[in-house]
């Protein structure tokens, strides 16, 4: 059953959603970041393979593979995070980057703010 244009908020969260581009450094860096996030009650998800759809595809008519939307090829990995406070996520990312050679991150983008209580 198609779900395009049918999504809505089911339950408002106290977690905001952030996205950030990361350089992993080495193979163990992602696991180390996941461990730090778990200890800080921050959700983490690899968004690297998410493909942005063109307008035609987003309406449920993908057709032949000639979609004009293309993923960025800049060597970074893209991650989504769920955190109650941006400062908490920033602390985790700085701690992670400082303890993993070659690891770094770009500016955090707020994708969806948490509910205001």
Backbone as JSON Lines, residues from 0, in Angstrom:
{"i":0,"aa":"X","n":[0.85,-1.18,0.0],"ca":[0.0,0.0,0.0],"c":[0.89,1.23,0.0]}
{"i":1,"aa":"X","n":[0.68,2.16,-0.92],"ca":[1.5,3.38,-0.95],"c":[1.3,4.23,0.3]}
{"i":2,"aa":"X","n":[2.38,4.81,0.78],"ca":[2.3,5.68,1.95],"c":[2.75,7.09,1.63]}
{"i":3,"aa":"X","n":[3.04,7.39,0.38],"ca":[3.47,8.73,0.02],"c":[2.4,9.75,0.41]}
{"i":4,"aa":"X","n":[2.84,10.85,0.98],"ca":[1.98,11.94,1.41],"c":[0.94,11.51,2.44]}
{"i":5,"aa":"X","n":[1.24,10.45,3.18],"ca":[0.28,9.96,4.17],"c":[0.89,9.87,5.56]}
{"i":6,"aa":"X","n":[2.05,10.42,5.76],"ca":[2.71,10.33,7.06],"c":[2.31,11.51,7.92]}
{"i":7,"aa":"X","n":[2.15,11.24,9.2],"ca":[1.87,12.3,10.16],"c":[2.52,11.93,11.48]}
{"i":8,"aa":"X","n":[2.56,12.86,12.42],"ca":[3.16,12.58,13.72],"c":[2.16,11.8,14.55]}
{"i":9,"aa":"X","n":[2.6,10.64,14.99],"ca":[1.76,9.77,15.81],"c":[1.84,10.17,17.26]}
{"i":10,"aa":"X","n":[3.05,10.41,17.73],"ca":[3.25,10.81,19.11],"c":[4.41,11.8,19.14]}
{"i":11,"aa":"X","n":[4.22,12.94,19.77],"ca":[5.26,13.95,19.85],"c":[6.35,13.47,20.8]}
{"i":12,"aa":"X","n":[7.59,13.65,20.39],"ca":[8.73,13.15,21.15],"c":[9.42,14.27,21.91]}
{"i":13,"aa":"X","n":[10.11,13.89,22.97],"ca":[10.95,14.85,23.69],"c":[12.36,14.89,23.11]}
{"i":14,"aa":"X","n":[12.6,14.08,22.08],"ca":[13.9,14.04,21.4],"c":[13.82,14.84,20.09]}
{"i":15,"aa":"X","n":[14.83,15.66,19.85],"ca":[14.96,16.33,18.56],"c":[15.75,15.42,17.63]}
{"i":16,"aa":"X","n":[15.54,15.59,16.34],"ca":[16.28,14.82,15.34],"c":[17.32,15.73,14.69]}
{"i":17,"aa":"X","n":[18.55,15.25,14.67],"ca":[19.67,15.98,14.08],"c":[20.31,15.13,12.99]}
{"i":18,"aa":"X","n":[20.95,15.8,12.04],"ca":[21.76,15.07,11.06],"c":[23.13,15.72,11.03]}
{"i":19,"aa":"X","n":[24.12,14.89,10.7],"ca":[25.49,15.38,10.65],"c":[26.3,14.49,9.73]}
{"i":20,"aa":"X","n":[27.28,15.1,9.05],"ca":[28.21,14.34,8.23],"c":[29.42,13.99,9.09]}
{"i":21,"aa":"X","n":[29.85,12.74,9.0],"ca":[30.97,12.25,9.8],"c":[32.06,11.66,8.91]}
{"i":22,"aa":"X","n":[33.3,11.82,9.32],"ca":[34.41,11.04,8.8],"c":[34.7,10.01,9.87]}
{"i":23,"aa":"X","n":[34.67,8.74,9.51],"ca":[34.81,7.68,10.5],"c":[36.23,7.45,10.98]}
{"i":24,"aa":"X","n":[37.21,7.68,10.16],"ca":[38.57,7.42,10.59],"c":[38.96,5.97,10.37]}
{"i":25,"aa":"X","n":[38.45,5.05,11.19],"ca":[38.76,3.64,11.01],"c":[37.5,2.79,11.18]}
{"i":26,"aa":"X","n":[37.64,1.49,11.0],"ca":[36.48,0.58,11.01],"c":[35.78,0.49,12.37]}
{"i":27,"aa":"X","n":[36.51,0.72,13.46],"ca":[35.9,0.58,14.78],"c":[35.22,1.86,15.27]}
{"i":28,"aa":"X","n":[35.4,2.96,14.55],"ca":[34.88,4.25,15.01],"c":[33.36,4.28,15.11]}
{"i":29,"aa":"X","n":[32.66,3.63,14.18],"ca":[31.2,3.64,14.23],"c":[30.7,2.92,15.47]}
{"i":30,"aa":"X","n":[31.3,1.8,15.79],"ca":[30.88,1.06,16.99],"c":[31.16,1.87,18.25]}
{"i":31,"aa":"X","n":[32.28,2.55,18.29],"ca":[32.62,3.39,19.44],"c":[31.61,4.54,19.59]}
{"i":32,"aa":"X","n":[31.22,5.13,18.47],"ca":[30.23,6.2,18.5],"c":[28.89,5.67,18.98]}
{"i":33,"aa":"X","n":[28.5,4.51,18.5],"ca":[27.23,3.91,18.93],"c":[27.24,3.64,20.44]}
{"i":34,"aa":"X","n":[28.37,3.17,20.96],"ca":[28.48,2.91,22.41],"c":[28.35,4.2,23.21]}
{"i":35,"aa":"X","n":[29.01,5.27,22.75],"ca":[28.9,6.56,23.44],"c":[27.46,7.08,23.41]}
{"i":36,"aa":"X","n":[26.81,6.92,22.27],"ca":[25.42,7.37,22.15],"c":[24.51,6.58,23.08]}
{"i":37,"aa":"X","n":[24.7,5.28,23.13],"ca":[23.86,4.45,24.0],"c":[24.03,4.86,25.46]}
{"i":38,"aa":"X","n":[25.27,5.1,25.88],"ca":[25.53,5.5,27.26],"c":[24.92,6.85,27.59]}
{"i":39,"aa":"X","n":[24.73,7.7,26.58],"ca":[24.16,9.03,26.79],"c":[22.68,9.12,26.41]}
{"i":40,"aa":"X","n":[22.07,7.98,26.14],"ca":[20.66,7.91,25.75],"c":[20.37,8.76,24.51]}
{"i":41,"aa":"X","n":[21.24,8.62,23.52],"ca":[21.09,9.3,22.24],"c":[20.91,8.25,21.16]}
{"i":42,"aa":"X","n":[19.88,8.4,20.35],"ca":[19.65,7.47,19.25],"c":[20.59,7.78,18.1]}
{"i":43,"aa":"X","n":[20.97,6.74,17.37],"ca":[21.88,6.92,16.24],"c":[21.44,6.01,15.1]}
{"i":44,"aa":"X","n":[21.52,6.53,13.88],"ca":[21.16,5.74,12.7],"c":[22.01,6.21,11.52]}
{"i":45,"aa":"X","n":[22.55,5.25,10.78],"ca":[23.34,5.56,9.6],"c":[22.39,5.92,8.47]}
{"i":46,"aa":"X","n":[22.47,7.15,7.98],"ca":[21.61,7.63,6.89],"c":[22.37,7.69,5.57]}
{"i":47,"aa":"X","n":[23.55,7.1,5.52],"ca":[24.39,7.21,4.33],"c":[23.71,6.71,3.07]}
{"i":48,"aa":"X","n":[22.95,5.64,3.18],"ca":[22.36,5.03,1.98],"c":[20.98,5.59,1.64]}
{"i":49,"aa":"X","n":[20.5,6.55,2.4],"ca":[19.2,7.14,2.08],"c":[19.35,7.92,0.78]}
{"i":50,"aa":"X","n":[18.43,7.67,-0.14],"ca":[18.46,8.32,-1.44],"c":[17.36,9.37,-1.5]}
{"i":51,"aa":"X","n":[17.71,10.57,-1.89],"ca":[16.73,11.64,-2.06],"c":[16.04,11.41,-3.4]}
{"i":52,"aa":"X","n":[14.72,11.41,-3.37],"ca":[13.94,11.16,-4.57],"c":[13.6,12.45,-5.3]}
{"i":53,"aa":"X","n":[13.5,12.35,-6.6],"ca":[13.03,13.49,-7.38],"c":[11.51,13.6,-7.17]}
{"i":54,"aa":"X","n":[10.9,14.68,-7.64],"ca":[9.47,14.91,-7.43],"c":[8.63,13.77,-8.01]}
{"i":55,"aa":"X","n":[8.97,13.29,-9.2],"ca":[8.2,12.21,-9.82],"c":[8.27,10.94,-8.98]}
{"i":56,"aa":"X","n":[9.46,10.58,-8.55],"ca":[9.62,9.37,-7.73],"c":[8.9,9.49,-6.39]}
{"i":57,"aa":"X","n":[8.93,10.7,-5.8],"ca":[8.31,10.87,-4.49],"c":[6.79,10.73,-4.55]}
{"i":58,"aa":"X","n":[6.22,10.81,-5.74],"ca":[4.77,10.63,-5.9],"c":[4.42,9.19,-6.2]}
{"i":59,"aa":"X","n":[5.4,8.29,-6.13],"ca":[5.14,6.87,-6.3],"c":[5.26,6.35,-7.7]}
{"i":60,"aa":"X","n":[5.88,7.09,-8.6],"ca":[6.05,6.68,-9.99],"c":[7.52,6.62,-10.37]}
{"i":61,"aa":"X","n":[8.29,5.73,-9.73],"ca":[9.74,5.76,-9.98],"c":[10.14,5.4,-11.41]}
{"i":62,"aa":"X","n":[9.4,4.56,-12.1],"ca":[9.71,4.25,-13.5],"c":[11.12,3.75,-13.71]}
{"i":63,"aa":"X","n":[11.67,3.98,-14.89],"ca":[13.03,3.53,-15.16],"c":[14.04,4.3,-14.32]}
{"i":64,"aa":"X","n":[15.24,3.73,-14.14],"ca":[16.22,4.36,-13.25],"c":[16.9,5.58,-13.87]}
{"i":65,"aa":"X","n":[16.12,6.58,-14.25],"ca":[16.71,7.8,-14.79],"c":[16.39,9.0,-13.9]}
{"i":66,"aa":"X","n":[16.17,8.72,-12.63],"ca":[15.87,9.77,-11.65],"c":[17.03,10.76,-11.61]}
{"i":67,"aa":"X","n":[16.72,12.04,-11.59],"ca":[17.75,13.08,-11.58],"c":[18.34,13.32,-10.21]}
{"i":68,"aa":"X","n":[17.69,12.84,-9.14],"ca":[18.23,13.03,-7.79],"c":[19.43,12.12,-7.6]}
{"i":69,"aa":"X","n":[20.53,12.69,-7.13],"ca":[21.75,11.92,-6.95],"c":[22.3,12.14,-5.55]}
{"i":70,"aa":"X","n":[22.84,11.09,-4.93],"ca":[23.45,11.26,-3.61],"c":[24.75,12.06,-3.74]}
{"i":71,"aa":"X","n":[25.11,12.78,-2.69],"ca":[26.37,13.51,-2.67],"c":[27.51,12.52,-2.53]}
{"i":72,"aa":"X","n":[28.57,12.75,-3.26],"ca":[29.74,11.87,-3.22],"c":[30.92,12.64,-2.66]}
{"i":73,"aa":"X","n":[30.92,12.89,-1.36],"ca":[31.98,13.7,-0.77],"c":[32.84,12.92,0.22]}
{"i":74,"aa":"X","n":[32.64,11.6,0.3],"ca":[33.46,10.78,1.19],"c":[32.97,10.72,2.62]}
{"i":75,"aa":"X","n":[32.02,11.54,3.0],"ca":[31.48,11.52,4.36],"c":[30.41,10.44,4.49]}
{"i":76,"aa":"X","n":[30.08,10.12,5.7],"ca":[28.93,9.28,6.0],"c":[27.92,10.19,6.69]}
{"i":77,"aa":"X","n":[26.66,9.96,6.44],"ca":[25.61,10.77,7.03],"c":[24.89,9.98,8.11]}
{"i":78,"aa":"X","n":[24.68,10.63,9.24],"ca":[24.01,9.97,10.36],"c":[22.88,10.85,10.88]}
{"i":79,"aa":"X","n":[21.85,10.18,11.4],"ca":[20.77,10.84,12.09],"c":[20.89,10.51,13.57]}
{"i":80,"aa":"X","n":[20.57,11.47,14.41],"ca":[20.65,11.29,15.86],"c":[19.36,11.79,16.5]}
{"i":81,"aa":"X","n":[18.94,11.13,17.55],"ca":[17.84,11.58,18.38],"c":[18.38,11.95,19.74]}
{"i":82,"aa":"X","n":[18.3,13.24,20.11],"ca":[18.85,13.71,21.37],"c":[17.89,14.7,22.02]}
{"i":83,"aa":"X","n":[17.86,14.69,23.34],"ca":[17.01,15.63,24.05],"c":[17.56,17.05,23.95]}
{"i":84,"aa":"X","n":[18.91,17.17,23.94],"ca":[19.54,18.48,23.84],"c":[20.68,18.42,22.84]}
{"i":85,"aa":"X","n":[20.8,19.45,22.03],"ca":[21.88,19.51,21.05],"c":[23.24,19.5,21.76]}
{"i":86,"aa":"X","n":[23.32,20.14,22.92],"ca":[24.58,20.2,23.66],"c":[25.04,18.79,24.05]}
{"i":87,"aa":"X","n":[24.1,17.92,24.42],"ca":[24.46,16.54,24.78],"c":[25.07,15.8,23.59]}
{"i":88,"aa":"X","n":[24.46,15.96,22.43],"ca":[24.97,15.32,21.23],"c":[26.33,15.9,20.86]}
{"i":89,"aa":"X","n":[26.49,17.21,20.96],"ca":[27.78,17.84,20.64],"c":[28.89,17.29,21.53]}
{"i":90,"aa":"X","n":[28.61,17.14,22.82],"ca":[29.61,16.6,23.75],"c":[30.02,15.19,23.34]}
{"i":91,"aa":"X","n":[29.05,14.36,22.98],"ca":[29.35,12.99,22.56],"c":[30.21,13.0,21.3]}
{"i":92,"aa":"X","n":[29.86,13.84,20.32],"ca":[30.61,13.88,19.07],"c":[32.04,14.4,19.28]}
{"i":93,"aa":"X","n":[32.22,15.41,20.13],"ca":[33.58,15.9,20.43],"c":[34.4,14.84,21.14]}
{"i":94,"aa":"X","n":[33.79,14.15,22.09],"ca":[34.49,13.08,22.81],"c":[34.9,11.98,21.84]}
{"i":95,"aa":"X","n":[33.98,11.59,20.96],"ca":[34.24,10.54,19.97],"c":[35.36,10.95,19.03]}
{"i":96,"aa":"X","n":[35.27,12.17,18.48],"ca":[36.27,12.62,17.51],"c":[37.66,12.74,18.13]}
{"i":97,"aa":"X","n":[37.71,13.17,19.39],"ca":[39.02,13.35,20.03],"c":[39.68,12.03,20.41]}
{"i":98,"aa":"X","n":[38.92,10.97,20.49],"ca":[39.5,9.68,20.88],"c":[39.62,8.69,19.72]}
{"i":99,"aa":"X","n":[39.31,9.11,18.5],"ca":[39.41,8.25,17.31],"c":[40.19,8.98,16.22]}
{"i":100,"aa":"X","n":[41.44,8.58,15.98],"ca":[42.26,9.25,14.98],"c":[41.58,9.28,13.61]}
{"i":101,"aa":"X","n":[41.56,10.44,12.99],"ca":[40.95,10.61,11.67],"c":[39.46,10.85,11.69]}
{"i":102,"aa":"X","n":[38.83,10.73,12.86],"ca":[37.39,10.94,12.96],"c":[37.1,12.43,13.17]}
{"i":103,"aa":"X","n":[36.09,12.92,12.48],"ca":[35.63,14.28,12.69],"c":[34.19,14.41,12.2]}
{"i":104,"aa":"X","n":[33.62,15.58,12.45],"ca":[32.23,15.79,12.06],"c":[32.02,17.23,11.65]}
{"i":105,"aa":"X","n":[30.96,17.44,10.88],"ca":[30.6,18.79,10.45],"c":[29.5,19.33,11.35]}
{"i":106,"aa":"X","n":[28.98,20.47,11.02],"ca":[27.95,21.15,11.81],"c":[26.69,20.3,11.94]}
{"i":107,"aa":"X","n":[26.13,20.29,13.13],"ca":[24.86,19.6,13.37],"c":[23.72,20.39,12.75]}
{"i":108,"aa":"X","n":[22.84,19.69,12.06],"ca":[21.64,20.31,11.5],"c":[20.43,19.79,12.26]}
{"i":109,"aa":"X","n":[19.59,20.68,12.73],"ca":[18.33,20.3,13.36],"c":[17.34,19.97,12.26]}
{"i":110,"aa":"X","n":[16.85,18.73,12.25],"ca":[15.9,18.28,11.23],"c":[14.47,18.42,11.75]}
{"i":111,"aa":"X","n":[14.26,17.99,12.98],"ca":[12.92,18.02,13.58],"c":[13.07,18.34,15.07]}
{"i":112,"aa":"X","n":[12.55,19.48,15.52],"ca":[12.68,19.83,16.94],"c":[11.77,18.99,17.82]}
{"i":113,"aa":"X","n":[12.19,18.84,19.07],"ca":[11.39,18.13,20.06],"c":[10.16,18.96,20.41]}
{"i":114,"aa":"X","n":[9.21,18.29,21.03],"ca":[7.99,18.99,21.47],"c":[8.34,19.97,22.56]}
{"i":115,"aa":"X","n":[7.7,21.1,22.56],"ca":[7.87,22.07,23.64],"c":[6.89,21.73,24.75]}
{"i":116,"aa":"X","n":[7.42,21.58,25.95],"ca":[6.56,21.22,27.09],"c":[6.22,22.44,27.89]}
